[in-house]
Amino acid sequence: MKNQPRVLIVEDEPAIAELIAVNLRHNGFQPVWAEDGAAAQREMDAALPDAILLDWMLPGQSGLALARKWRGDARTKAVPILMLTARGDEPDRVAGLDAGADDYITKPFSTQELLARIRAVLRRRAPEQASETVTVGALSLDVATHRVHWQGQPLKVGPTEFKLLGHLMKHPERVHSRAQLLDKVWGDHVFIEERTVDVHVKRLREALGAAGAMVETVRGAGYRLTAQPQQASRAA
């Protein structure tokens, strides 16, 4: 994913669009505003965004019609769409999701909720686009093929442990708190106890065998992955 994910805001009310854009900019996103379907299509033709915030009620073509059109186009069908609307009734939510929206946010909404929802859809889409191999010391992880190797030998790692290892390997030597790992690996829309992280770290170490020592416990802080493990730090 790019450092500054590009978010296309399709909203006909300038005050709402500007408020959203300011908050996105302050939180590491690159907002682009389109006030109707025609302007949005021009932006989509010029460059695909990482996500779309799409208002239901627009002049001319409705957000629902735009969502259906973009989902039916091979070039645009994978771009995450979050529907923004004052319509809170369940049939309308279902209609939005049926049209291809990834999520649905009812106005008025909090900035933090909006940011969390955007990050969540970007995370859910990220594995489909990932194709890199990450290496730390003699440990390597291939995102596309879902394989882990230690000193050239394949290791069997479960899906959650794979995601946990992938995040730790992409940020080696950095200490991650349990709360940070829950957010990045499980997602901030999921409610799981922090001790669950400890269980999966234990399983990950067991799956890694000799390489398990690379996953260190930092007392009172969390966990880190290091290329130079200290055996004594493995104790939880």
Secondary structure, DSSP 8 states (H G I E B T S, - for coil): --SS-EEEEE-S-HHHHHHHHHHHHHTT-EEEEESSHHHHHHHHHH---SEEEEESS-SSS-HHHHHHHHHTSTTTTTS-EEEEES--SHHHHHHHHHTT-SEEEESS--HHHHHHHHHHHHHHHHHHH---EEEETTEEEETTTTEEEETTEEE---HHHHHHHHHHHHSTT--B-HHHHIIIII-TTS---THHHHHHHHHHHHHHGGGGGGEEEETTTEEEE-SS--GGGG--
